[in-house]
Amino acid sequence: MEEQDHVYVPRLLTGDAMAELAALDRPLVVGREEPPTREEMLAGVAGAAAVVCTLTERVDAAVLDAAGPQLRVVANTAVGFDNVDVAAARERGVVVTNTPGVLDRATADLTMGLVLAVARRIAEGDRLLRRGTPWVWGPRMMVGLDLSAGATLGIVGFGRIGRAVARRARAFDLRVVATPTRAALDDDERAATEFLELPELLRRSDVVSLHCPLTPDTRHLVRAETLALVQPHALLVNTARGGVVDTDALVAALQEGRIGGAALDVFEDEPDVDPRLLELENVVLTPHLGSAAAATRSAMCRLAVANAAAVLAGRPAPTPVP
Ligand code: DGY
């Protein structure tokens, strides 16, 4: 790549964030709307002092080496950072940052939308009408799960997003249980939440919602053995990362009626969606929309730029990865 010490931005960010990047007074190498190819990524990063990337770019040792020793910061525009090899970055003295805090509410809103959609068969009803299937109201027609009649929502990962989901869920009269957390909770949250280890949470929940990061420990957390614990009417919602769920095991459980349904915003081989999921009426699918709300996306992009700018200026990054 022709530039040196530039800021490499493989994908276009929001307009306000792009303007802030332009004001950094550094050469910019900007990609396009779509993700770069691997070759474009390796070329774009060469000689960069900063990379402001998104979750679709894999930033591994090869990319870090292609960048060269002047690279100082990888600013990921996402709270999840499983696309970045943090250990490899640290070995090379490169700071890695993410965007926590600014997308909790938007992601929790989408989660509740998915909970409602799968429990009350909203997407299924929409498909029925669009297909022109004859229908008439009936006492037994398309009956779903009664969320507000004492249903239990099990939140796996009680961090910022999980807690934002819990706040919304309580407004729907859901009983909230969650996996144990190290987060500092206020008294009301503590009183309103029952903490259970994962197996018990899976046994007790009518809806299980995933809010943990994807790490070696959480990869395929939902798999044949754990799915065997859920109640046959239970629903699984995933707005975290596709890799937290073993898709083969989930598809088998859905096909065999061992789980009531699923709502998935994220996928193992994103952007590919397993075609078997598309065949199942009790599955709601959305294309990774968790943070796709205007002010949220702007805040994410601007925080990523602020992280890059701080490190380039020799200041601590506002939100380095933990
Ligand atoms: C994140 O920030 O990790 C989200 O998945 C983006 O939508």
Boltz pocket constraint, residues with backbone or C-beta under 6 A from the ligand:
constraints:
  - pocket:
      binder: B
      contacts: [[A, 55], [A, 77], [A, 78], [A, 79], [A, 80], [A, 81], [A, 99], [A, 103], [A, 239], [A, 240], [A, 288], [A, 289], [A, 290], [A, 291], [A, 292]]
      max_distance: 6.0
